Structures are given as structure tokens and as C-alpha cells.
Amino acid sequence: MAQHRKKLITVLKIVISFALIYFVITKIDFQEVLTILKKTQLFYLFPALVFFVLSKVFAALRLNLYFHEINIPLSQKSNLQLYLLGMFYNLFLPGGIGGDAYKGYLIKKNFEVGTKRVVSVLVLDRLSGLLLLFVYACILALLLDAQALVQIQWLFLLAILGSISVFWWINKRFFGYVLPAFWKSFGLSALVQLAQLISVYFILKAVYLSTGLVSYLFIFLISSIVAVLPLTIGGIGSREVTFFYGATVLSLDENISVSISMVFFLITALVSLLGVAYHFKRPQLKTARD
């Protein structure tokens, strides 16, 4: 029964992803999007790729920081291999075991640690990333040239302080065993999202954008938050829809906005595809002492 439900959920995610992609394509000038993609400056795509990879390295370091807090002394090399495999599973094997679930499975198989703690650190790792997405989005909202936001800027400042305080309290109240890692994980999350913002900045340059940069970066952060919701496969479709409506609301070019989303997805897919090597040859999880 559980297996049938899992397959049904997977099928629904695939259907929703394709439906959202189809919806966006019908709302934009797809030929114009293709023209933009063809004219993309490859010179700027290389640093975009480099900073995206760097963001994933920081993310892997953050996860390993949590692992070490629950007495899993995983080496950084093994952790990076495991993280890359997880990225591959999340994007390319939607019908199989999820990336996070498989990481948890291998950790449980190789180390004597409770399931509850493994699941907890995997969830906290995701939430830490979401927190910084929200914080950066609030910061960029303060910089947006939108008259409607001027009178409520104090709300964004309050939201930043409130979200950090609430997340710290949740860690202290329910996950005290990893509380010592809170500010280090917060700092790594800041580096993760900053590196991705720089990556997107180079994508903006690659499509010849020189105006409205803050607005497009803001939309990217919102799309990243939406993409985390388990409604589609790897955020496919939901990110494009967010870019489309974000551009509409902020009076930006929808075709350029969707093009940015597509380029970011292609970079994500390219890096995630490297994890296929560890699908055929499972990473040997070694400790920092090995």
C-alpha cells in the first residue's frame, strides 16, 4: 500500500511539473526565450557555474557540521560524495528513493546513531537554508525600488530578527544536542545563499541584463523558497511559474525572467548529473580519523 502511494505521489509531482511548464510556455513568447538562450554569453556562465558549485560545497559542509554534532565523524570527502549523490537522486530519480532519505539510510547503515537524530539534522539542515533564503529576500525587499514597500520596510526588519530568533528557539527547545552548531550553520547558510546569488548575478550578466538586477535576484530567492515545497520534481515548473509571476508583479520582462530560471536549472542539472558516478559506485563512507 505504501509503495503504491509513493508511486502515485511521484506521478502527481511529474504531472504538476509538466502542467506548470506548459502553463508558463503558453504565457510567454517561447521563441523569444529561445533567442535569449542562444545569445547567452558563455563567458559569464563559467563563473555562474563556479559559484553554484561553491554554494553546494558550503551546503555539504553545513550538513557535515550537523553530522559531527551527533557523533558522526564523516570525512569531508565522503560527505561531498554523499551530497552529490543526493543531488542526483533528487533531480534525476524522482521515482526512486529521495536524496535526503538515501543519505539518512547510508548514515544509519554505517554509524551507530538513532534514526530520530539523523532525520532531525537532515530537516534542520534544510530549514537553515530556508531561513537564509528568507533573510536575504527581506534584505533585497528593502532595496527594491517599489513605492508600495517603502511604508512597510520596518516589517522586513522585524521579520529578519523574528525568523532568526524563532529558529534559534526551536533549536534550543527541541534540538539542544545540535545547538552548539547553530551560529556556524547560520554562517554557512549565509555563504550558501550568497554564492547562489552571485551565480545568478552572472547569469543576469550572461543574458545582457544591466538594470533591475535587485528585482530579478529577489524573484530568484522567492522561487528558491517555492521550489522547496514538495509539489514538483526538483522544483521544476514551480520555479518557472514564480519567475513568470514575479516578473509580472514587478513589471519586468517575463521572457527574460523565465530564461534566467531555465539557465539556472541547466546549471543545477549539469552539476547534479555528476552524482551518477556514485550511483553506480556507492561512496565508501569514511570518518575523519580514517
C-alpha positions in Angstrom: 0.0 0.0 0.0 2.8 2.4 1.0 4.6 1.6 -2.3 1.5 2.4 -4.4 1.0 5.7 -2.5 4.7 6.6 -3.1 4.3 5.9 -6.9 1.1 7.9 -7.0 2.8 10.9 -5.3 5.7 10.6 -7.8 3.3 10.6 -10.8 1.4 13.6 -9.4 4.6 15.5 -9.0 5.6 14.8 -12.6 2.2 15.8 -13.9 2.2 19.0 -11.9 5.8 19.8 -13.1 4.8 19.3 -16.7 1.5 21.2 -16.3 3.3 24.2 -14.8 5.9 24.2 -17.5 3.2 24.0 -20.2 1.3 26.9 -18.4 4.4 29.1 -18.5 5.2 28.3 -22.1 1.7 29.3 -23.1 2.0 32.6 -21.3 5.4 33.7 -22.8 6.9 34.2 -26.2 8.8 30.9 -26.2 10.6 31.8 -29.4 11.9 34.9 -27.7 13.1 32.8 -24.8 15.0 30.5 -27.2 16.6 33.6 -28.8 17.7 34.9 -25.4 19.2 31.5 -24.5 21.0 31.3 -27.9 22.6 34.7 -27.4 23.7 33.9 -23.8 27.3 35.0 -23.2 29.2 31.8 -22.3 31.9 34.0 -20.7 29.6 34.7 -17.8 28.3 31.2 -17.5 31.6 29.8 -16.2 31.7 31.9 -13.1 28.0 31.3 -12.6 28.8 27.5 -12.6 31.8 28.0 -10.3 29.7 29.9 -7.7 26.9 27.4 -7.9 29.3 24.6 -7.2 30.8 26.6 -4.4 27.3 27.0 -2.9 26.9 23.3 -2.9 30.3 22.8 -1.2 29.2 25.2 1.6 25.9 23.3 1.9 27.7 20.0 2.2 29.9 21.4 4.9 26.9 22.7 6.8 25.3 19.2 6.7 28.5 17.6 7.9 28.7 20.1 10.7 25.3 18.7 11.9 26.5 15.1 11.4 29.6 15.8 13.7 27.3 17.2 16.4 25.5 13.9 16.6 28.8 11.9 16.8 29.0 11.0 13.1 32.6 12.0 12.3 32.2 11.7 8.5 35.2 12.9 6.4 34.6 15.9 4.2 35.4 13.9 1.1 32.9 11.2 1.9 30.3 13.8 2.8 30.8 15.7 -0.5 30.4 12.4 -2.4 27.2 11.6 -0.5 25.9 15.1 -1.0 26.4 14.9 -4.8 24.7 11.5 -4.9 21.8 13.1 -3.1 21.5 15.9 -5.6 21.5 13.3 -8.4 18.7 11.3 -6.8 16.6 14.4 -6.0 16.6 15.6 -9.6 17.0 12.5 -11.9 15.4 9.6 -10.0 12.1 11.1 -8.8 10.5 7.6 -8.7 13.3 6.2 -6.6 14.5 7.0 -3.1 14.9 10.7 -2.4 18.3 12.2 -1.9 17.8 13.0 1.7 16.3 9.7 2.5 19.2 7.8 0.9 21.7 9.9 2.8 19.9 9.1 6.0 19.8 5.4 5.1 23.6 5.2 4.4 24.4 7.1 7.6 22.3 4.7 9.6 23.9 1.7 7.9 27.4 2.9 8.6 27.2 4.6 12.0 25.5 3.7 15.3 23.1 6.6 15.7 19.4 6.9 16.3 17.0 7.4 13.4 15.3 10.4 15.1 18.6 12.3 15.3 19.6 11.6 11.7 16.2 12.8 10.5 16.4 15.8 12.7 19.7 17.0 11.4 18.6 16.5 7.8 15.5 18.6 8.5 17.4 21.2 10.3 19.9 21.4 7.5 17.0 22.2 5.1 15.4 24.7 7.5 18.7 26.5 8.0 18.9 27.0 4.2 15.3 28.2 4.1 16.0 30.7 6.9 18.7 32.4 5.0 16.7 32.5 1.8 14.0 34.3 3.7 16.5 36.7 5.4 18.2 37.6 2.1 14.8 38.0 0.4 13.8 40.5 3.2 17.1 42.4 2.7 16.6 42.7 -1.0 13.0 43.7 -0.5 14.4 46.7 1.5 16.4 47.6 -1.6 13.6 47.2 -4.2 12.5 50.4 -5.9 8.8 49.9 -5.1 6.8 52.7 -3.6 4.3 50.2 -2.1 7.1 48.7 0.1 8.5 51.9 1.5 5.9 52.3 4.2 6.3 48.7 5.4 10.1 48.4 5.4 10.0 48.0 9.2 8.1 44.8 8.7 11.0 43.3 6.8 13.5 44.2 9.5 11.1 42.7 12.1 10.7 39.6 10.0 14.5 39.1 9.8 15.0 39.4 13.6 11.9 37.4 14.3 12.7 34.5 12.0 16.3 34.1 13.3 15.0 34.3 16.9 12.3 31.7 16.3 14.6 29.3 14.6 17.2 29.6 17.4 14.4 29.0 20.0 13.3 25.9 18.1 16.8 24.6 18.1 17.2 25.3 21.8 13.8 23.9 22.8 13.7 20.7 20.7 17.2 20.0 19.3 19.5 21.1 22.1 22.1 18.4 21.1 23.0 20.4 17.9 22.5 23.9 19.4 26.3 24.5 19.6 26.4 24.3 15.8 23.6 27.0 15.3 25.7 30.0 14.5 28.2 28.1 12.4 25.4 26.6 10.4 23.8 30.0 10.1 27.1 31.4 8.7 27.5 28.5 6.3 23.9 29.0 5.1 24.7 32.7 4.6 27.6 31.6 2.4 25.4 29.1 0.5 22.8 31.6 -0.5 25.3 34.4 -1.1 27.2 32.1 -3.5 24.0 31.3 -5.3 23.0 35.0 -5.6 26.4 35.7 -7.1 25.8 32.7 -9.5 22.5 34.2 -10.6 24.1 37.7 -10.9 26.5 36.2 -13.5 23.5 34.6 -15.3 21.9 38.0 -15.4 25.0 39.4 -17.0 25.1 36.4 -19.4 21.6 37.4 -20.8 22.8 41.1 -21.2 20.9 42.4 -18.2 22.2 45.6 -16.6 19.0 47.0 -15.0 16.6 45.6 -12.5 19.2 43.3 -11.1 17.9 43.5 -7.5 14.4 42.7 -8.6 15.5 39.6 -10.5 17.6 38.4 -7.6 14.6 38.9 -5.3 12.5 36.8 -7.5 15.2 34.1 -7.6 15.1 33.9 -3.8 11.3 33.7 -3.7 11.5 31.0 -6.4 14.0 29.0 -4.4 11.7 29.1 -1.4 8.8 27.9 -3.5 10.9 25.2 -5.1 11.5 23.6 -1.7 7.8 22.8 -1.5 7.3 19.1 -2.3 4.9 19.7 -5.1 7.1 19.1 -8.2 10.2 17.2 -9.2 13.2 19.1 -8.1 11.3 22.4 -8.2 10.8 22.1 -12.0 7.8 24.2 -13.0 7.3 25.9 -9.7 10.5 27.9 -10.1 9.5 29.0 -13.6 6.0 30.0 -12.6 7.4 32.0 -9.7 9.8 33.8 -12.1 6.9 34.5 -14.5 4.6 35.9 -11.9 7.4 37.7 -10.1 8.3 39.5 -13.3 4.6 40.4 -13.9 4.2 41.9 -10.4 7.5 43.8 -10.5 6.9 45.0 -14.1 9.9 43.1 -15.5 10.4 41.2 -18.8 8.7 37.8 -18.4 10.7 36.2 -21.2 14.0 37.2 -19.7 12.8 36.2 -16.2 11.9 32.7 -17.4 15.2 32.4 -19.4 17.1 33.1 -16.2 15.2 30.3 -14.5 16.0 27.9 -17.3 19.7 28.7 -17.3 19.8 28.2 -13.5 18.1 24.8 -13.9 20.5 23.7 -16.6 23.5 24.6 -14.3 21.8 22.7 -11.5 21.1 19.7 -13.7 24.7 19.6 -15.0 26.2 19.6 -11.5 23.7 17.1 -10.2 24.4 14.8 -13.1 27.9 14.3 -11.8 26.4 12.3 -8.9 25.6 9.5 -11.3 29.2 8.2 -10.8 28.3 7.4 -7.1 25.0 5.8 -8.2 27.0 3.0 -9.9 29.9 3.0 -7.4 28.5 3.7 -4.0 30.7 6.1 -1.9 32.6 4.4 0.9 31.8 6.5 4.0 35.0 7.1 5.9 35.5 9.0 9.1 37.8 12.0 9.6 40.0 9.6 11.5 40.4 7.1 8.7 
